[in-house]
Amino acid sequence: METIDISAIGKILRKRAWLIVLLVACSVAAAGWISFYVLQPEYEAKATIVVQGQSRGEDSLYNDLRANQELVKTYGAIIKSKKIADEVIRSLQLAVTAEELLKKVRVQETEESLVTTISVIDYDPGSAADIANGFARSFQQNVGSIMKVDNVAILDEARTIAEPEPIRPKPFLNMAIAFLLALLVSIALSFLLEFADKTIRREEQIEHVLGIPVLGVISNIDPKNANKSRLEGGVVRHEG
């Protein structure tokens, strides 16, 4: 099996340095241009709801807490139901379908907790906050008729800040990822091109490929001076 040493690796990388630099530069520039000028920023808003305990006796407090924790999982499925989505669409007069709206919504249930977070991602920060609050209020108003319970309260409403920070795209992270990927691909391509090139250019390549020693080397003759050679007295002399 053919092996390659560190010095040979360095020669290959130096030989293909132009390719590596070109691919990395183009990839990073493309990632930055797409992130800054093509992709539209997306914003996230969060509203939280809490399941309240219904029992007041100390003896039943633990059982009541465990029962409500189990309800939290059911409530998460109800929040992302088409019934709640249709209610939000009607209340906010949105020009989207329930399926399209639900793609923007994510429900996070905290482990061993009665708190549920409703996250909404939208291109407009104000719209994201309105939709998150709309889901929280719609769920609170409809859970009684669905589950025959009345133990849900809105803990925190989503708010729109003056200068919101988009959650994506992240230009510098995208550029860093593009740099690493392009570097790996360009190095792999450099070795592939080197191993695919069967041209023999150096003496050591002849010895390595053919397995025979080199006895002599014929120097290159400059074509401009080649026709100055002349035969004098049976001896070829070269002027130049």
N, C-alpha and C positions, 0 to 999 in steps of 0.2 A: 504493500500500500504506500502510495506516494505521500511523503510528509513535507511540511513547509516550516522553515524556522522563522524566528522573530525578525531577522534582517531581511528575509524575503518578503515578509508581510509589510515591513516598513517601506521597501522599494515599491511594492504594488500600490500602497496608499499614496506615496509621493507621486507616483506616475499618474494616478487617477485623481489627484487632489482637485484639479479643475472641475471634474465631474461631481465630486462630493460637495464642493463649495457652491457650485451652480444649483444643484438639486436642493440643498439645504436653504439657500437664500431664496429661491423661488417658492419653496413650500412655506417658509415663514412669512414671506411677503403676501402670498395668497391667503394664508390663514388670517393674517392681520387685516387685509383688505375686506375679506368676507365678514369678519367679526365686527369691524367698525362701520362698514358702509353698506353691507347687503342684508345681514340678519337684523330683524327688528327686535328691539329690547323687549323682554318679558318681565313682568312684575308679579310679586306674590303678596297676597293679603291673607291674614288668618283671623278667624273668630273661634272662640272656645265656648263650649257648653259644659255644664256639670249636672250629673244626676244627683238629685237631692234625696236624702234619707226620709222615709215616711214614718218610721217607727220612732217613738219617743222614749220607750222604756229601755233602761240600761241592759236588761237581760237579752233583749232582742236586737241590740245595736249591731253585734257582730254578724248575726244572720242577715240582718237587713243590708249591711255593707256588702256581704258576699253576693246576695241576690242582685243588688244594684250593679255590681261589677260584671255579672253575667249579662245584665241588660245592656250594658255599654256596647258590647259586640253586636247585639241585635239593633241597637239604635244606629250604629254605623252603617248597617245595610239599609236601614230605612232612609237615612239622610241621602244616600246615593240612589234612591229609587226615582223612577220617572214621575211618580205622583208629586214628590217634593220639587223635582226639577220643573215640572209644568207649572206648579204654583209660583216658583221664583220667576219664570218667564212671564207669567201674567202680571205679577206685581211690579216687575221692573220694565215690562214692555220690551223684552229682548227679541231681536229678529233672528233667533236661532232655534234649532230643534232641541229636544231634551237630550238626545244622544250627543249632540255637539257640545252642549253645556256641561254635561257630566264628564266629558274628557278634560275639562279644566279643573275639576274638583277632586280633591284628595282628602280622605278622612283618616286621621291618625288617632288611635286609641292608646292612651298611656297605660303601660302595664301596671297592674295592681292599683289603679286609680279610677276615679269616677269622672275624670275630665276627658273630653273629646275635642280635638282640634279640627276645624274645617279650613282647609287651605285651598285657595283659588289662584290660578296663574292666568294672567291676561296681559295683552299688549298695553292696556291702559290701567294705570294704578288705581284710579278712582273707580273704574268698572270692576276691578278685582275685589276691592273692598265692599262695594255694593252687593256683589254676588255672594260673597262670603257671609255678609250679614243677612242677606235674603234667605240663604239656606238655613242659617241658625234660627231666624224668626219663623220661617215656614215650618221647620221641624217642630219647634216649640208649640206652635199653634195646632198642628195636626197630629202630634204623637198621642194626644188624649183620645181622639176618635179611633186611632189605629190600634193602640195597645191598652186602652182603658186605664191609663195612668196619667198622673199629673205631677211628675217629679223632675221636670227638666227646667233648668234656668240658664240664661245666657251669662256666662262669666265675664268674657271680654269681647267687645265688638271690634271688628276690623276698622282700622283708621288709615287715612291717606296723609302721609307726611309731605312737607313742602318739597323736598328734593329726594324722592325715593331712589333707591339703588336697585337696578335691575338684577334679577337672579341669573339671567343668561341673555345674550352670550357673555362669556368671560374671555375677552380678547387675549389677554396675556397668558392665560392658561392654555387657550387654543394654540397660540403661537409656540408655547413651550412644548406642547404635545407634537405639533407639526415639526419642530426642530428635531426632537428625538426620533420620530418615525422616519423623517427624511434622512437623518444621519445613518440609521440602521439600514435603510433600503439602499442608499448610495454606496455604503461600504460593501454590502452584499453584491450589488451590481458590479462594483469594481473588481471583486474577485471572480465573478462569473465571466466578465469580459476578458480578464487575464487568462483564465483557464481555457476559454474558448479560442483564444488567439494561439494558433499553432506555428506562427512565423518564428524562424530561428534568426536571431540578431546578434548573439554573443557567442564567444568561443565555448564558454562553460555550458551553454545550451546544447551545443553539438556533442560534447562529451557526455552530457547527461542523457540525451535522447538516443544517440547512436551507440553509446558505450565504447567509443574508440577515442584515442588521444588525438589532439590537433598537432600536426607536424609543421605546418607553416601557415602564414597569413598573407594574402595578396592585398596590398593597399589599394584604396580607391584611386582612380585616375581622373583628373579633372577633364571633363569633355571639351572644355575650351582649348586645352593644350594638347589634346590627344592627337590631332592631325598635324602637330609639329614634329612628330616622331619621323625619322628618316633612316634609311638603310645606308650605312657607309662602311665599305670594306667587309660586307657580310655580317656586320654588327648592328644591331638595332640600338640607336641612341635616342634618348628622349630629351627634348629641350623644354625647359620650363622649370 
